Amino acid sequence: MKNNLIYQYYFTYTGPNKELIKENISGFPRWAEIGIKSAKEYAKRIGVSYELNTTDLIGAPNQNLEACRLFMDPYFDRFDKILMLDVDTIVNTSDSIFEEQISDVGMIQEHSTGFTNEIISKLEKYGKVEFKKSSTNGQKRYLNGGVVLWSKEGRLKARERFGGLPVMREYRETLKLNEQPYLNLMLTLHDIKVTELSNMWNRMNYMWQMGIPDGKINHFLAKHKERMKDYG
């Protein structure tokens, strides 16, 4: 029997405008409470393990880069597939994402914008590499880091090939970027096999029809996070 895991992490935000994020007595803002509850219920519904981390355990140079613990920490070698799920998501399905056939990692392509194109350009220049084309929309591949399904084989490859904390720290010091650009760069540089999943598994606010969340996993970004209470 497969041993699969849904993993989330949350750290108190320490960046600019940190006073705008109001945390409850639980230590989480209301939108994060909703996302955590949703993920726990989904894990129970499909019969997989669940873990939430609120502690810096790998010494990442940025709190968001703690997401990389999934492939850096041998603790996770006990699991087959692991779903890294942002806390600003609500799961609205009983279908198991773990039944998706993936190679090393399964992710969802971002919509191409001026902002994402600028990020890709910076990453290509820094890594001296050209990003591949997406298999789903033909644009340069740039994957969203809010829903990431790792196979064990993929995690072991990432641990071996990505260079660990020294490479991560150099990346952070040079580009001042977070985990999503880092992961996209590393996947491209080290030829990790990516399976592009349907965006119904990571349905972001700009994809919703009539502005209403309509995915299997709905991802509430930025100002839309406060809307989670209406759907959670």
N, C-alpha and C positions, 0 to 999 in steps of 0.2 A: 504493500500500500504506500502511495506517495505521501511524503511529509512536506506539505506546503505551508507558506507563511504570508500573512499580510503585515507589513511593517510601516509604521508611521513615526515621525519625530516632530517635536515642537520645542523651540527655545524662545524665551522672551526676547523680543526684538530690541536691539540696542542701537539701531541706525538712526538716520535723520527722522525727525517727526515721531519719535518713539512714543511720545505722550498721546498720540492719537489712537493707539491701540489700547483699549480698555480691557484689562483682564479681570475676571471674576474671582471669587474666593477660591475656586478650584485651581487657579493659576493659568487658566486659559480664557481667551475671549470667547464670547458666545458662539461665534461662527466656528471656532475650532472645536468647542464642545459638541456641536452638531455633527461635524465631520468625523470626529473620533467615535461618537456613538454609532454613526452610520456604518463605519468600517468594522467595528466590533460585531454589529448585528449581521453584516454581510459575511464575515468570517464564520460566525456560528451557523448561518443559513446554508453555507456551502461546505461546511465541515473542515475548515483549515484553522491553523493556529493564528494568533494575533499577538503583536507586541507593539508597545508605544515607548519610545525613548525620549527622555527629557534631559539627558546628561551627556556632556561632551566626553566621548569615550576613545576617540582616535587622535585628538589634538589637531583637528582640521583648522586651517587658517581663517575660516569663515563659518558661521553657524549653519549656513545652507549646505556647505560642502560636507557636513556630517552625513548626508545621504550616501556618500561613498563608502561608509562603513560596511554596507551590505556586501561589497566585494573585497574589502580590505581586511575584515575581521574574520579569522578562522572559526569564530563562534558559529557563524551561519552555515558552515559546511555540513551540518546535520540536516539541512533542508534541501529539497529538490528544487522547486521553483519558489521564488519570493517576489511578491508584488510590493513595490515601494509606492505608497499612495499618499499624496499630499493631504494635509488635514483640512484644506478648503475644498473638499469634494464630498458629494453625496452619491451613494450607490443606490440605483433604482432598478435592480434586476435580481433574479435568482439564478441567472446563468453564471456559470463559473468561468472566470477569465483564465483559470489554470488549465482549462481544456483547450485553449488556443494552442495551435502547433507553432512553436517558435524555435529558432536556432539558438543563438547565444542570448539575445535580448529582444523583447517585443516592446515597441514604442509607437507613438502616434506623431505623424508629420504635422508641423506647425503651418499655418497659413503664411505665405510670403508677404512681408510688409517692408517698408523702408527701414524700420527698426531692426527686423531680423536680418535683412540683407547687410546692414551695417555691422552687426555682430559677426556674421559669417565672414565678411571681408577682414575684420580684425583677426579672427581665428585663423583664417587661411594665411595671412601675412605672418602671424606669430609662429604658426606650426609649419610654415613652408609646405603647405599641402593644399590641394584643391578638393573641395567637398563634392561628394558624389551627388547624382540626381536622385530625387525621391522616386520610389516605385509607384507611388500613389498619385502624385500630381505633376511629376516631371520637372519641378523646380529643384533648386539645390536643397539637399536633404538637411533639415534642421528640425530636430525632434523635441517634443515637449517632455520635460522632466517630471511632470506631476503624476504620471501613471507609467511606471516602468516595471515590466515583467522580466525578471532574470531567470535563466536556467542556471543550474549548478555549473555546467561546463563554461558558460559565459562569465560567471563570477570568477572562476579560477583563472580564466584567460586574462581578465581585467587585472586581477591581483598580480599576475606574473608580468604583464606587459606594460602597465600604465606608469610604473616607476614610483608608486607610493607617495608618501608625504613630501619628499624633496621636490619632485616634479610639480605636485599640487601647489606647494608654497611659491615656487618660482612663477607659475601661472598666475596665481593670485596677486603676487607683488607686482607683476608686470602689467596685467590687464585689468585688475580690480573687478573681475567678473565672478559670478557665482557658479553653482553646480550645473545648471543646464548647459551653458556654453562649454564648460569644462568637459562634461560627458560627451557632448557632440564632437568636440575636438579629439578626445581620446578614442572614441569609436571609429573615427575616420583615420587617425594616424596609425592605429594598430589593427585595422581590418577586422574588427569584431563584427560578426554576422548579425545584422539587424533584420528582424521581421517587422514590417510596418503593419500595425493593426488598424482596424476600422476606427474612425474617430468617434464612433458610438461608445467606445471604451474610454474616451477622454473628451467629452463634449464640452467645449469651452463657450463662454458667454457669447462670443461673436458668431458662433455656429447655430445657436438656438433659433428655431422657427418662432416668429412672433414674440421673441424675447422670453420664451418659456422653456426651462430646462427639459430636454427631450432625449437625453442619452442614457445608456446603461450606467455610466459614471459621469456625473455632471460636475464640471470644474468651475468654481466661482472665483473669479479673479478680481483683484483690486477692489474697486468701489462696489462690485457685485457681491462681495462676501456677506454683507449685511442682509442680503435677500435670502440667505440660507435658511433663516428662521421660518420663511414662508413655505419651504419645501421639505425641511428636515423632519 
